[in-house]
Amino acid sequence: MKKILFTLIIGLLIQASIYLSPAKSGSLSPESPNNLTGEDKNYLLNLARETLIRYLKGEPLPRINLNELSPELRQVRGCFVTLEKNGNLRGCIGYIQPIKPLCECVRENAINAATQDPRFFRVKLDELDSITIEISALTVPKKLAVKNRNMLLDALVPGKDGVILRQDQYSATFLPQVWEHFPDKESFLAALCEKAGMSPLCWQDERTEVFIYHAEVFKENRH
């Protein structure tokens, strides 16, 4: 069970860039509500699938015309693309910082999830019918200014907050989906500390910086 949980968590984190650069103009803040419409989500899911089909066939990638898309799809945001095959993780890659429009982030990381996840062989074209695509569109990380660790526990919202811990050269993140695998906030933070290569109690250290972000998570219905 621990091995399965570890594999799942790593899949949700793999290749996550947690360099916290200043947000680009137009990026969202953690307080921003979910703002992707159903049409936006369908576009991104279709874009991800069409990208995979064309890439694996060796064909040109789907063209993106930003002028034809909604403002939400042009928003500069971080994102993750997760691939599941028959209910099992098949690849997951993304980055947290907002560095390009969401539509381009999804197109890029669809390919990365299928080909660059080091724990899996590259996805093959004949697998795509068995694969379900999930997308996590992220808001800009915001540093939590808390005076003590009890305030930190009070501030965190399980299932909603993605969390980054950083101290010196050590850092790690858990996406909001990871909360469901832990019984309480303390165990969530302890596991995140260990993921960063630090003591399980690093979250209690005042030198440890804490950032949160939110995610709009949606996936294909392949049933």
Summary of the structure (lengths in Angstrom):
residues: 223
radius of gyration: 17.5
end to end distance: 26.9
largest distance: 54.1
contacts: 673
relative contact order: 0.19
helix: 39%
strand: 22%
